[in-house]
Amino acid sequence: MSDLRFLIVDDFSTMRRIVRNLLKESGFSDADEAEDGVAALHKLRSSKFDFVVTDINMPNMNGFQLLAEVKADEKLKHLPVLMVTAEARKEDIVAAAQAGAAGYIVKPFTKATLEEKVNLIIKKQGL
């Protein structure tokens, strides 16, 4: 059982619940949720997290903007950010990588895909 703390960011509560349940089934039971980048940033700055899973398309502050804010913040820039999107546009994948995303995953995804991606990032980052 991992003690890593996840923040799941998505404007759809159903999607947050799905991701949360998949993480839980993969052994990551410590998770919190935020409905957009603004709320996520507030939580990240006021509490300790180890890993961010964020949707790209959200109101107020999208996933790319959130990623940019995280990477520009001395206290947060070490955090791995896994981007989730509905469409696998090549330019999005490139942009995510260039902006410092730890990985990229396309909806709909299975538990196996999420688990594999998360574990790969954890290993790579030495978490």
N, CA, C and O atoms as a printed pandas DataFrame, in Angstrom:
     atom_number atom_name residue_name chain_id  residue_number  x_coord  y_coord  z_coord
0              1         N          MET        A               1    0.843   -1.190    0.000
1              2        CA          MET        A               1    0.000    0.000    0.000
2              3         C          MET        A               1    0.882    1.245    0.000
3              4         O          MET        A               1    1.735    1.429    0.869
4              5         N          SER        A               2    0.656    2.076   -0.981
5              6        CA          SER        A               2    1.476    3.283   -1.109
6              7         C          SER        A               2    0.947    4.396   -0.214
7              8         O          SER        A               2   -0.261    4.514   -0.007
8              9         N          ASP        A               3    1.855    5.211    0.315
9             10        CA          ASP        A               3    1.396    6.339    1.124
10            11         C          ASP        A               3    1.538    7.642    0.354
11            12         O          ASP        A               3    1.549    8.721    0.946
12            13         N          LEU        A               4    1.648    7.543   -0.962
13            14        CA          LEU        A               4    1.726    8.751   -1.777
14            15         C          LEU        A               4    0.351    9.414   -1.814
15            16         O          LEU        A               4   -0.679    8.742   -1.866
16            17         N          ARG        A               5    0.358   10.735   -1.786
17            18        CA          ARG        A               5   -0.909   11.468   -1.798
18            19         C          ARG        A               5   -1.163   12.079   -3.179
19            20         O          ARG        A               5   -0.347   12.840   -3.699
20            21         N          PHE        A               6   -2.287   11.735   -3.743
21            22        CA          PHE        A               6   -2.636   12.170   -5.092
22            23         C          PHE        A               6   -3.653   13.300   -5.074
23            24         O          PHE        A               6   -4.519   13.356   -4.200
24            25         N          LEU        A               7   -3.540   14.210   -6.056
25            26        CA          LEU        A               7   -4.581   15.205   -6.274
26            27         C          LEU        A               7   -5.140   14.946   -7.669
27            28         O          LEU        A               7   -4.407   14.965   -8.657
28            29         N          ILE        A               8   -6.438   14.706   -7.734
29            30        CA          ILE        A               8   -7.114   14.426   -8.998
30            31         C          ILE        A               8   -7.879   15.664   -9.422
31            32         O          ILE        A               8   -8.759   16.135   -8.701
32            33         N          VAL        A               9   -7.544   16.192  -10.592
33            34        CA          VAL        A               9   -8.139   17.449  -11.047
34            35         C          VAL        A               9   -8.954   17.220  -12.319
35            36         O          VAL        A               9   -8.413   16.835  -13.356
36            37         N          ASP        A              10  -10.252   17.461  -12.224
37            38        CA          ASP        A              10  -11.141   17.295  -13.378
38            39         C          ASP        A              10  -12.423   18.044  -13.077
39            40         O          ASP        A              10  -12.872   18.053  -11.931
40            41         N          ASP        A              11  -13.031   18.679  -14.089
41            42        CA          ASP        A              11  -14.261   19.428  -13.827
42            43         C          ASP        A              11  -15.480   18.512  -13.733
43            44         O          ASP        A              11  -16.549   18.954  -13.315
44            45         N          PHE        A              12  -15.335   17.247  -14.116
45            46        CA          PHE        A              12  -16.443   16.298  -13.966
46            47         C          PHE        A              12  -16.233   15.408  -12.752
47            48         O          PHE        A              12  -15.246   14.676  -12.673
48            49         N          SER        A              13  -17.155   15.473  -11.813
49            50        CA          SER        A              13  -17.015   14.694  -10.578
50            51         C          SER        A              13  -16.998   13.200  -10.854
51            52         O          SER        A              13  -16.329   12.442  -10.151
52            53         N          THR        A              14  -17.735   12.772  -11.881
53            54        CA          THR        A              14  -17.758   11.350  -12.239
54            55         C          THR        A              14  -16.369   10.880  -12.634
55            56         O          THR        A              14  -15.925    9.803  -12.237
56            57         N          MET        A              15  -15.688   11.705  -13.425
57            58        CA          MET        A              15  -14.348   11.355  -13.878
58            59         C          MET        A              15  -13.381   11.314  -12.697
59            60         O          MET        A              15  -12.532   10.426  -12.614
60            61         N          ARG        A              16  -13.511   12.275  -11.786
61            62        CA          ARG        A              16  -12.656   12.277  -10.591
62            63         C          ARG        A              16  -12.861   11.004   -9.790
63            64         O          ARG        A              16  -11.907   10.406   -9.291
64            65         N          ARG        A              17  -14.134   10.594   -9.675
65            66        CA          ARG        A              17  -14.447    9.382   -8.917
66            67         C          ARG        A              17  -13.867    8.138   -9.590
67            68         O          ARG        A              17  -13.356    7.243   -8.917
68            69         N          ILE        A              18  -13.949    8.090  -10.908
69            70        CA          ILE        A              18  -13.390    6.954  -11.661
70            71         C          ILE        A              18  -11.888    6.855  -11.424
71            72         O          ILE        A              18  -11.372    5.787  -11.095
72            73         N          VAL        A              19  -11.197    7.970  -11.594
73            74        CA          VAL        A              19   -9.742    7.985  -11.405
74            75         C          VAL        A              19   -9.389    7.600   -9.973
75            76         O          VAL        A              19   -8.461    6.828   -9.730
76            77         N          ARG        A              20  -10.142    8.148   -9.039
77            78        CA          ARG        A              20   -9.903    7.871   -7.623
78            79         C          ARG        A              20  -10.052    6.374   -7.322
79            80         O          ARG        A              20   -9.234    5.789   -6.612
80            81         N          ASN        A              21  -11.108    5.767   -7.872
81            82        CA          ASN        A              21  -11.349    4.337   -7.664
82            83         C          ASN        A              21  -10.275    3.476   -8.316
83            84         O          ASN        A              21   -9.845    2.473   -7.747
84            85         N          LEU        A              22   -9.846    3.869   -9.509
85            86        CA          LEU        A              22   -8.794    3.118  -10.201
86            87         C          LEU        A              22   -7.488    3.190   -9.420
87            88         O          LEU        A              22   -6.777    2.193   -9.292
88            89         N          LEU        A              23   -7.177    4.370   -8.901
89            90        CA          LEU        A              23   -5.965    4.536   -8.098
90            91         C          LEU        A              23   -6.047    3.672   -6.844
91            92         O          LEU        A              23   -5.077    3.029   -6.442
92            93         N          LYS        A              24   -7.231    3.676   -6.239
93            94        CA          LYS        A              24   -7.434    2.901   -5.012
94            95         C          LYS        A              24   -7.224    1.410   -5.283
95            96         O          LYS        A              24   -6.580    0.711   -4.500
96            97         N          GLU        A              25   -7.777    0.935   -6.404
97            98        CA          GLU        A              25   -7.614   -0.468   -6.788
98            99         C          GLU        A              25   -6.148   -0.791   -7.072
99           100         O          GLU        A              25   -5.722   -1.940   -6.956
100          101         N          SER        A              26   -5.390    0.226   -7.441
101          102        CA          SER        A              26   -3.967    0.036   -7.733
102          103         C          SER        A              26   -3.101    0.196   -6.486
103          104         O          SER        A              26   -1.874    0.121   -6.560
104          105         N          GLY        A              27   -3.743    0.417   -5.346
105          106        CA          GLY        A              27   -2.999    0.522   -4.097
106          107         C          GLY        A              27   -2.696    1.937   -3.643
107          108         O          GLY        A              27   -1.971    2.142   -2.670
108          109         N          PHE        A              28   -3.253    2.919   -4.353
109          110        CA          PHE        A              28   -3.043    4.320   -3.969
110          111         C          PHE        A              28   -4.346    4.864   -3.393
111          112         O          PHE        A              28   -5.209    5.342   -4.130
112          113         N          SER        A              29   -4.479    4.787   -2.082
113          114        CA          SER        A              29   -5.778    5.115   -1.487
114          115         C          SER        A              29   -5.870    6.546   -0.979
115          116         O          SER        A              29   -6.956    7.014   -0.639
116          117         N          ASP        A              30   -4.740    7.245   -0.925
117          118        CA          ASP        A              30   -4.745    8.607   -0.400
118          119         C          ASP        A              30   -4.888    9.615   -1.543
119          120         O          ASP        A              30   -3.921    9.937   -2.233
120          121         N          ALA        A              31   -6.121   10.107   -1.726
121          122        CA          ALA        A              31   -6.352   11.040   -2.826
122          123         C          ALA        A              31   -7.328   12.130   -2.432
123          124         O          ALA        A              31   -8.232   11.920   -1.623
124          125         N          ASP        A              32   -7.127   13.296   -3.019
125          126        CA          ASP        A              32   -8.045   14.408   -2.846
126          127         C          ASP        A              32   -8.432   14.868   -4.244
127          128         O          ASP        A              32   -7.825   14.459   -5.234
128          129         N          GLU        A              33   -9.447   15.722   -4.316
129          130        CA          GLU        A              33   -9.943   16.140   -5.628
130          131         C          GLU        A              33  -10.067   17.655   -5.724
131          132         O          GLU        A              33  -10.249   18.351   -4.724
132          133         N          ALA        A              34   -9.963   18.148   -6.966
133          134        CA          ALA        A              34  -10.193   19.566   -7.236
134          135         C          ALA        A              34  -10.924   19.665   -8.573
135          136         O          ALA        A              34  -10.690   18.862   -9.477
136          137         N          GLU        A              35  -11.820   20.663   -8.695
137          138        CA          GLU        A              35  -12.661   20.735   -9.893
138          139         C          GLU        A              35  -12.059   21.557  -11.032
139          140         O          GLU        A              35  -12.583   21.549  -12.146
140          141         N          ASP        A              36  -10.965   22.265  -10.759
141          142        CA          ASP        A              36  -10.271   22.974  -11.840
142          143         C          ASP        A              36   -8.875   23.363  -11.365
143          144         O          ASP        A              36   -8.502   23.100  -10.222
144          145         N          GLY        A              37   -8.119   23.982  -12.242
145          146        CA          GLY        A              37   -6.744   24.336  -11.926
146          147         C          GLY        A              37   -6.613   25.316  -10.771
147          148         O          GLY        A              37   -5.665   25.240   -9.990
148          149         N          VAL        A              38   -7.569   26.238  -10.663
149          150        CA          VAL        A              38   -7.530   27.242   -9.602
150          151         C          VAL        A              38   -7.656   26.562   -8.240
151          152         O          VAL        A              38   -6.870   26.820   -7.328
152          153         N          ALA        A              39   -8.656   25.691   -8.118
153          154        CA          ALA        A              39   -8.875   24.966   -6.865
154          155         C          ALA        A              39   -7.694   24.037   -6.578
155          156         O          ALA        A              39   -7.274   23.877   -5.432
156          157         N          ALA        A              40   -7.172   23.432   -7.639
157          158        CA          ALA        A              40   -6.041   22.506   -7.489
158          159         C          ALA        A              40   -4.817   23.228   -6.941
159          160         O          ALA        A              40   -4.153   22.738   -6.027
160          161         N          LEU        A              41   -4.528   24.383   -7.502
161          162        CA          LEU        A              41   -3.367   25.163   -7.087
162          163         C          LEU        A              41   -3.482   25.568   -5.625
163          164         O          LEU        A              41   -2.507   25.532   -4.874
164          165         N          HIS        A              42   -4.677   25.949   -5.241
165          166        CA          HIS        A              42   -4.923   26.330   -3.853
166          167         C          HIS        A              42   -4.625   25.146   -2.923
167          168         O          HIS        A              42   -3.968   25.303   -1.895
168          169         N          LYS        A              43   -5.113   23.977   -3.298
169          170        CA          LYS        A              43   -4.878   22.783   -2.479
170          171         C          LYS        A              43   -3.403   22.401   -2.456
171          172         O          LYS        A              43   -2.866   22.034   -1.411
172          173         N          LEU        A              44   -2.755   22.490   -3.609
173          174        CA          LEU        A              44   -1.340   22.126   -3.693
174          175         C          LEU        A              44   -0.473   23.039   -2.828
175          176         O          LEU        A              44    0.527   22.607   -2.256
176          177         N          ARG        A              45   -0.874   24.309   -2.744
177          178        CA          ARG        A              45   -0.075   25.276   -1.982
178          179         C          ARG        A              45   -0.370   25.230   -0.487
179          180         O          ARG        A              45    0.432   25.696    0.322
180          181         N          SER        A              46   -1.516   24.672   -0.123
181          182        CA          SER        A              46   -1.879   24.693    1.292
182          183         C          SER        A              46   -1.751   23.321    1.957
183          184         O          SER        A              46   -1.961   23.189    3.162
184          185         N          SER        A              47   -1.411   22.316    1.175
185          186        CA          SER        A              47   -1.337   20.966    1.721
186          187         C          SER        A              47   -0.259   20.189    0.966
187          188         O          SER        A              47    0.194   20.621   -0.094
188          189         N          LYS        A              48    0.151   19.040    1.512
189          190        CA          LYS        A              48    1.223   18.290    0.853
190          191         C          LYS        A              48    0.678   17.193   -0.056
191          192         O          LYS        A              48   -0.131   16.361    0.355
192          193         N          PHE        A              49    1.143   17.217   -1.295
193          194        CA          PHE        A              49    0.780   16.176   -2.251
194          195         C          PHE        A              49    2.051   15.629   -2.893
195          196         O          PHE        A              49    3.096   16.280   -2.877
196          197         N          ASP        A              50    1.950   14.430   -3.455
197          198        CA          ASP        A              50    3.108   13.797   -4.089
198          199         C          ASP        A              50    2.931   13.620   -5.582
199          200         O          ASP        A              50    3.899   13.391   -6.306
200          201         N          PHE        A              51    1.681   13.727   -6.049
201          202        CA          PHE        A              51    1.403   13.354   -7.431
202          203         C          PHE        A              51    0.113   14.045   -7.876
203          204         O          PHE        A              51   -0.869   14.075   -7.135
204          205         N          VAL        A              52    0.124   14.602   -9.099
205          206        CA          VAL        A              52   -1.065   15.266   -9.633
206          207         C          VAL        A              52   -1.532   14.548  -10.896
207          208         O          VAL        A              52   -0.740   14.284  -11.801
208          209         N          VAL        A              53   -2.812   14.238  -10.945
209          210        CA          VAL        A              53   -3.423   13.686  -12.161
210          211         C          VAL        A              53   -4.442   14.719  -12.600
211          212         O          VAL        A              53   -5.439   14.942  -11.912
212          213         N          THR        A              54   -4.198   15.360  -13.755
213          214        CA          THR        A              54   -5.106   16.427  -14.162
214          215         C          THR        A              54   -5.628   16.282  -15.590
215          216         O          THR        A              54   -4.912   15.870  -16.502
216          217         N          ASP        A              55   -6.890   16.633  -15.745
217          218        CA          ASP        A              55   -7.515   16.710  -17.046
218          219         C          ASP        A              55   -6.923   17.934  -17.746
219          220         O          ASP        A              55   -6.432   18.849  -17.085
220          221         N          ILE        A              56   -6.966   17.955  -19.067
221          222        CA          ILE        A              56   -6.462   19.136  -19.779
222          223         C          ILE        A              56   -7.568   20.169  -19.959
223          224         O          ILE        A              56   -7.374   21.346  -19.656
224          225         N          ASN        A              57   -8.727   19.736  -20.449
225          226        CA          ASN        A              57   -9.802   20.684  -20.733
226          227         C          ASN        A              57  -10.685   20.928  -19.517
227          228         O          ASN        A              57  -11.500   20.086  -19.139
228          229         N          MET        A              58  -10.501   22.112  -18.908
229          230        CA          MET        A              58  -11.303   22.513  -17.751
230          231         C          MET        A              58  -11.532   24.012  -17.804
231          232         O          MET        A              58  -10.730   24.744  -18.383
232          233         N          PRO        A              59  -12.629   24.479  -17.201
233          234        CA          PRO        A              59  -12.850   25.935  -17.136
234          235         C          PRO        A              59  -11.915   26.589  -16.118
235          236         O          PRO        A              59  -11.244   25.900  -15.349
236          237         N          ASN        A              60  -11.879   27.890  -16.121
237          238        CA          ASN        A              60  -11.105   28.725  -15.172
238          239         C          ASN        A              60   -9.593   28.606  -15.325
239          240         O          ASN        A              60   -8.905   29.607  -15.525
240          241         N          MET        A              61   -9.079   27.394  -15.231
241          242        CA          MET        A              61   -7.656   27.165  -15.458
242          243         C          MET        A              61   -7.508   25.740  -15.956
243          244         O          MET        A              61   -7.811   24.792  -15.231
244          245         N          ASN        A              62   -7.046   25.584  -17.184
245          246        CA          ASN        A              62   -6.951   24.238  -17.741
246          247         C          ASN        A              62   -5.685   23.514  -17.285
247          248         O          ASN        A              62   -4.871   24.063  -16.543
248          249         N          GLY        A              63   -5.541   22.288  -17.736
249          250        CA          GLY        A              63   -4.423   21.460  -17.302
250          251         C          GLY        A              63   -3.063   22.015  -17.671
251          252         O          GLY        A              63   -2.114   21.911  -16.894
252          253         N          PHE        A              64   -2.961   22.607  -18.859
253          254        CA          PHE        A              64   -1.687   23.192  -19.275
254          255         C          PHE        A              64   -1.318   24.395  -18.417
255          256         O          PHE        A              64   -0.157   24.578  -18.053
256          257         N          GLN        A              65   -2.316   25.210  -18.099
257          258        CA          GLN        A              65   -2.076   26.381  -17.246
258          259         C          GLN        A              65   -1.689   25.947  -15.832
259          260         O          GLN        A              65   -0.814   26.540  -15.201
260          261         N          LEU        A              66   -2.360   24.904  -15.353
261          262        CA          LEU        A              66   -2.030   24.365  -14.037
262          263         C          LEU        A              66   -0.605   23.829  -14.026
263          264         O          LEU        A              66    0.157   24.082  -13.093
264          265         N          LEU        A              67   -0.257   23.092  -15.063
265          266        CA          LEU        A              67    1.097   22.538  -15.183
266          267         C          LEU        A              67    2.134   23.655  -15.160
267          268         O          LEU        A              67    3.152   23.555  -14.475
268          269         N          ALA        A              68    1.867   24.718  -15.916
269          270        CA          ALA        A              68    2.795   25.856  -15.974
270          271         C          ALA        A              68    2.967   26.494  -14.591
271          272         O          ALA        A              68    4.078   26.849  -14.198
272          273         N          GLU        A              69    1.861   26.634  -13.860
273          274        CA          GLU        A              69    1.906   27.220  -12.512
274          275         C          GLU        A              69    2.710   26.335  -11.560
275          276         O          GLU        A              69    3.514   26.826  -10.768
276          277         N          VAL        A              70    2.481   25.021  -11.649
277          278        CA          VAL        A              70    3.187   24.069  -10.790
278          279         C          VAL        A              70    4.685   24.127  -11.064
279          280         O          VAL        A              70    5.495   24.180  -10.139
280          281         N          LYS        A              71    5.043   24.115  -12.342
281          282        CA          LYS        A              71    6.458   24.099  -12.717
282          283         C          LYS        A              71    7.159   25.423  -12.423
283          284         O          LYS        A              71    8.384   25.467  -12.310
284          285         N          ALA        A              72    6.377   26.514  -12.299
285          286        CA          ALA        A              72    6.968   27.828  -12.015
286          287         C          ALA        A              72    7.097   28.075  -10.511
287          288         O          ALA        A              72    7.679   29.072  -10.083
288          289         N          ASP        A              73    6.546   27.153   -9.718
289          290        CA          ASP        A              73    6.544   27.322   -8.264
290          291         C          ASP        A              73    7.664   26.478   -7.641
291          292         O          ASP        A              73    7.678   25.254   -7.775
292          293         N          GLU        A              74    8.590   27.143   -6.965
293          294        CA          GLU        A              74    9.736   26.456   -6.340
294          295         C          GLU        A              74    9.311   25.284   -5.455
295          296         O          GLU        A              74    9.955   24.235   -5.445
296          297         N          LYS        A              75    8.227   25.476   -4.717
297          298        CA          LYS        A              75    7.784   24.455   -3.766
298          299         C          LYS        A              75    7.040   23.296   -4.424
299          300         O          LYS        A              75    6.888   22.228   -3.831
300          301         N          LEU        A              76    6.577   23.518   -5.657
301          302        CA          LEU        A              76    5.739   22.498   -6.304
302          303         C          LEU        A              76    6.363   21.853   -7.532
303          304         O          LEU        A              76    5.907   20.804   -7.986
304          305         N          LYS        A              77    7.404   22.479   -8.070
305          306        CA          LYS        A              77    7.895   22.040   -9.380
306          307         C          LYS        A              77    8.430   20.611   -9.438
307          308         O          LYS        A              77    8.593   20.045  -10.519
308          309         N          HIS        A              78    8.703   20.028   -8.259
309          310        CA          HIS        A              78    9.163   18.629   -8.217
310          311         C          HIS        A              78    8.020   17.641   -8.441
311          312         O          HIS        A              78    8.256   16.469   -8.735
312          313         N          LEU        A              79    6.785   18.117   -8.301
313          314        CA          LEU        A              79    5.633   17.219   -8.387
314          315         C          LEU        A              79    5.439   16.647   -9.786
315          316         O          LEU        A              79    5.443   17.387  -10.770
316          317         N          PRO        A              80    5.270   15.324   -9.873
317          318        CA          PRO        A              80    4.946   14.749  -11.183
318          319         C          PRO        A              80    3.489   15.070  -11.531
319          320         O          PRO        A              80    2.591   14.937  -10.699
320          321         N          VAL        A              81    3.279   15.492  -12.772
321          322        CA          VAL        A              81    1.928   15.804  -13.233
322          323         C          VAL        A              81    1.599   14.892  -14.411
323          324         O          VAL        A              81    2.257   14.933  -15.451
324          325         N          LEU        A              82    0.571   14.069  -14.227
325          326        CA          LEU        A              82    0.104   13.180  -15.286
326          327         C          LEU        A              82   -1.104   13.832  -15.941
327          328         O          LEU        A              82   -2.109   14.097  -15.281
328          329         N          MET        A              83   -1.004   14.091  -17.249
329          330        CA          MET        A              83   -2.081   14.767  -17.969
330          331         C          MET        A              83   -3.068   13.758  -18.530
331          332         O          MET        A              83   -2.687   12.704  -19.040
332          333         N          VAL        A              84   -4.355   14.108  -18.423
333          334        CA          VAL        A              84   -5.416   13.252  -18.945
334          335         C          VAL        A              84   -6.190   14.040  -19.984
335          336         O          VAL        A              84   -6.557   15.190  -19.743
336          337         N          THR        A              85   -6.443   13.431  -21.146
337          338        CA          THR        A              85   -7.201   14.144  -22.157
338          339         C          THR        A              85   -8.117   13.210  -22.928
339          340         O          THR        A              85   -7.917   11.995  -22.946
340          341         N          ALA        A              86   -9.117   13.789  -23.559
341          342        CA          ALA        A              86  -10.076   13.002  -24.326
342          343         C          ALA        A              86   -9.562   12.724  -25.730
343          344         O          ALA        A              86   -9.937   11.728  -26.349
344          345         N          GLU        A              87   -8.696   13.609  -26.233
345          346        CA          GLU        A              87   -8.180   13.377  -27.578
346          347         C          GLU        A              87   -6.658   13.380  -27.598
347          348         O          GLU        A              87   -6.014   14.244  -27.003
348          349         N          ALA        A              88   -6.102   12.402  -28.290
349          350        CA          ALA        A              88   -4.640   12.288  -28.334
350          351         C          ALA        A              88   -4.097   13.100  -29.502
351          352         O          ALA        A              88   -3.662   12.546  -30.511
352          353         N          ARG        A              89   -4.129   14.408  -29.354
353          354        CA          ARG        A              89   -3.565   15.258  -30.407
354          355         C          ARG        A              89   -2.064   15.316  -30.227
355          356         O          ARG        A              89   -1.565   15.552  -29.127
356          357         N          LYS        A              90   -1.352   15.099  -31.314
357          358        CA          LYS        A              90    0.108   15.055  -31.237
358          359         C          LYS        A              90    0.680   16.336  -30.642
359          360         O          LYS        A              90    1.630   16.292  -29.860
360          361         N          GLU        A              91    0.101   17.479  -31.014
361          362        CA          GLU        A              91    0.640   18.752  -30.500
362          363         C          GLU        A              91    0.429   18.884  -28.993
363          364         O          GLU        A              91    1.233   19.508  -28.300
364          365         N          ASP        A              92   -0.660   18.291  -28.490
365          366        CA          ASP        A              92   -0.908   18.305  -27.047
366          367         C          ASP        A              92    0.132   17.470  -26.313
367          368         O          ASP        A              92    0.639   17.867  -25.264
368          369         N          ILE        A              93    0.440   16.308  -26.880
369          370        CA          ILE        A              93    1.421   15.411  -26.265
370          371         C          ILE        A              93    2.788   16.089  -26.213
371          372         O          ILE        A              93    3.482   16.035  -25.199
372          373         N          VAL        A              94    3.156   16.719  -27.305
373          374        CA          VAL        A              94    4.430   17.436  -27.387
374          375         C          VAL        A              94    4.442   18.607  -26.402
375          376         O          VAL        A              94    5.415   18.813  -25.677
376          377         N          ALA        A              95    3.348   19.368  -26.390
377          378        CA          ALA        A              95    3.246   20.520  -25.494
378          379         C          ALA        A              95    3.329   20.088  -24.036
379          380         O          ALA        A              95    3.980   20.746  -23.225
380          381         N          ALA        A              96    2.672   18.986  -23.707
381          382        CA          ALA        A              96    2.691   18.483  -22.335
382          383         C          ALA        A              96    4.106   18.098  -21.928
383          384         O          ALA        A              96    4.558   18.433  -20.833
384          385         N          ALA        A              97    4.798   17.398  -22.807
385          386        CA          ALA        A              97    6.168   16.975  -22.527
386          387         C          ALA        A              97    7.089   18.178  -22.368
387          388         O          ALA        A              97    7.892   18.232  -21.437
388          389         N          GLN        A              98    6.970   19.141  -23.277
389          390        CA          GLN        A              98    7.820   20.332  -23.228
390          391         C          GLN        A              98    7.558   21.161  -21.983
391          392         O          GLN        A              98    8.465   21.799  -21.448
392          393         N          ALA        A              99    6.305   21.150  -21.521
393          394        CA          ALA        A              99    5.944   21.943  -20.342
394          395         C          ALA        A              99    6.312   21.233  -19.038
395          396         O          ALA        A              99    6.148   21.788  -17.952
396          397         N          GLY        A             100    6.809   20.003  -19.160
397          398        CA          GLY        A             100    7.276   19.312  -17.966
398          399         C          GLY        A             100    6.321   18.281  -17.386
399          400         O          GLY        A             100    6.495   17.845  -16.248
400          401         N          ALA        A             101    5.310   17.887  -18.159
401          402        CA          ALA        A             101    4.401   16.840  -17.672
402          403         C          ALA        A             101    5.177   15.542  -17.531
403          404         O          ALA        A             101    6.078   15.259  -18.321
404          405         N          ALA        A             102    4.823   14.755  -16.524
405          406        CA          ALA        A             102    5.513   13.490  -16.287
406          407         C          ALA        A             102    4.989   12.404  -17.212
407          408         O          ALA        A             102    5.666   11.406  -17.457
408          409         N          GLY        A             103    3.786   12.603  -17.721
409          410        CA          GLY        A             103    3.193   11.605  -18.598
410          411         C          GLY        A             103    1.865   12.078  -19.136
411          412         O          GLY        A             103    1.402   13.174  -18.821
412          413         N          TYR        A             104    1.254   11.231  -19.958
413          414        CA          TYR        A             104    0.097   11.609  -20.726
414          415         C          TYR        A             104   -0.760   10.376  -20.896
415          416         O          TYR        A             104   -0.245    9.303  -21.209
416          417         N          ILE        A             105   -2.050   10.507  -20.696
417          418        CA          ILE        A             105   -2.936    9.358  -20.786
418          419         C          ILE        A             105   -4.240    9.791  -21.459
419          420         O          ILE        A             105   -4.750   10.880  -21.195
420          421         N          VAL        A             106   -4.771    8.938  -22.325
421          422        CA          VAL        A             106   -5.959    9.298  -23.104
422          423         C          VAL        A             106   -7.200    8.577  -22.589
423          424         O          VAL        A             106   -7.183    7.369  -22.352
424          425         N          LYS        A             107   -8.276    9.343  -22.420
425          426        CA          LYS        A             107   -9.564    8.768  -22.000
426          427         C          LYS        A             107  -10.225    8.074  -23.185
427          428         O          LYS        A             107  -10.037    8.522  -24.317
428          429         N          PRO        A             108  -10.975    7.022  -22.984
429          430        CA          PRO        A             108  -11.112    6.287  -21.724
430          431         C          PRO        A             108   -9.912    5.367  -21.532
431          432         O          PRO        A             108   -9.379    4.826  -22.501
432          433         N          PHE        A             109   -9.491    5.190  -20.290
433          434        CA          PHE        A             109   -8.344    4.314  -20.041
434          435         C          PHE        A             109   -8.713    3.264  -19.004
435          436         O          PHE        A             109   -9.662    3.426  -18.237
436          437         N          THR        A             110   -7.949    2.196  -18.999
437          438        CA          THR        A             110   -8.212    1.103  -18.073
438          439         C          THR        A             110   -7.378    1.272  -16.820
439          440         O          THR        A             110   -6.478    2.111  -16.760
440          441         N          LYS        A             111   -7.688    0.470  -15.830
441          442        CA          LYS        A             111   -6.911    0.463  -14.592
442          443         C          LYS        A             111   -5.463    0.117  -14.903
443          444         O          LYS        A             111   -4.539    0.716  -14.353
444          445         N          ALA        A             112   -5.273   -0.858  -15.792
445          446        CA          ALA        A             112   -3.923   -1.307  -16.140
446          447         C          ALA        A             112   -3.091   -0.172  -16.727
447          448         O          ALA        A             112   -1.924   -0.007  -16.371
448          449         N          THR        A             113   -3.685    0.605  -17.618
449          450        CA          THR        A             113   -2.983    1.724  -18.256
450          451         C          THR        A             113   -2.583    2.772  -17.229
451          452         O          THR        A             113   -1.441    3.231  -17.206
452          453         N          LEU        A             114   -3.538    3.147  -16.378
453          454        CA          LEU        A             114   -3.272    4.154  -15.354
454          455         C          LEU        A             114   -2.209    3.665  -14.373
455          456         O          LEU        A             114   -1.272    4.390  -14.039
456          457         N          GLU        A             115   -2.370    2.437  -13.926
457          458        CA          GLU        A             115   -1.446    1.850  -12.954
458          459         C          GLU        A             115   -0.028    1.788  -13.515
459          460         O          GLU        A             115    0.941    2.123  -12.834
460          461         N          GLU        A             116    0.072    1.353  -14.769
461          462        CA          GLU        A             116    1.372    1.233  -15.420
462          463         C          GLU        A             116    2.046    2.602  -15.543
463          464         O          GLU        A             116    3.233    2.754  -15.256
464          465         N          LYS        A             117    1.269    3.584  -15.973
465          466        CA          LYS        A             117    1.794    4.931  -16.166
466          467         C          LYS        A             117    2.234    5.540  -14.834
467          468         O          LYS        A             117    3.320    6.112  -14.735
468          469         N          VAL        A             118    1.389    5.412  -13.816
469          470        CA          VAL        A             118    1.695    5.975  -12.497
470          471         C          VAL        A             118    2.947    5.313  -11.915
471          472         O          VAL        A             118    3.837    5.996  -11.407
472          473         N          ASN        A             119    3.011    3.986  -11.990
473          474        CA          ASN        A             119    4.173    3.272  -11.444
474          475         C          ASN        A             119    5.466    3.619  -12.170
475          476         O          ASN        A             119    6.531    3.709  -11.560
476          477         N          LEU        A             120    5.357    3.812  -13.481
477          478        CA          LEU        A             120    6.516    4.203  -14.283
478          479         C          LEU        A             120    7.043    5.563  -13.825
479          480         O          LEU        A             120    8.248    5.752  -13.658
480          481         N          ILE        A             121    6.126    6.499  -13.627
481          482        CA          ILE        A             121    6.497    7.851  -13.188
482          483         C          ILE        A             121    7.103    7.819  -11.786
483          484         O          ILE        A             121    8.091    8.501  -11.515
484          485         N          ILE        A             122    6.506    7.022  -10.898
485          486        CA          ILE        A             122    6.999    6.905   -9.526
486          487         C          ILE        A             122    8.439    6.378   -9.536
487          488         O          ILE        A             122    9.302    6.867   -8.807
488          489         N          LYS        A             123    8.672    5.379  -10.373
489          490        CA          LYS        A             123    9.999    4.782  -10.472
490          491         C          LYS        A             123   11.010    5.789  -11.037
491          492         O          LYS        A             123   12.120    5.947  -10.530
492          493         N          LYS        A             124   10.574    6.459  -12.105
493          494        CA          LYS        A             124   11.442    7.435  -12.766
494          495         C          LYS        A             124   11.810    8.575  -11.834
495          496         O          LYS        A             124   12.934    9.076  -11.859
496          497         N          GLN        A             125   10.836    8.983  -11.001
497          498        CA          GLN        A             125   11.059   10.119  -10.099
498          499         C          GLN        A             125   11.653    9.690   -8.764
499          500         O          GLN        A             125   12.020   10.528   -7.941
500          501         N          GLY        A             126   11.744    8.385   -8.554
501          502        CA          GLY        A             126   12.295    7.874   -7.305
502          503         C          GLY        A             126   11.439    8.181   -6.087
503          504         O          GLY        A             126   11.955    8.472   -5.008
504          505         N          LEU        A             127   10.126    8.114   -6.272
505          506        CA          LEU        A             127    9.189    8.429   -5.175
506          507         C          LEU        A             127    8.992    7.223   -4.249
507          508         O          LEU        A             127    8.240    7.306   -3.278
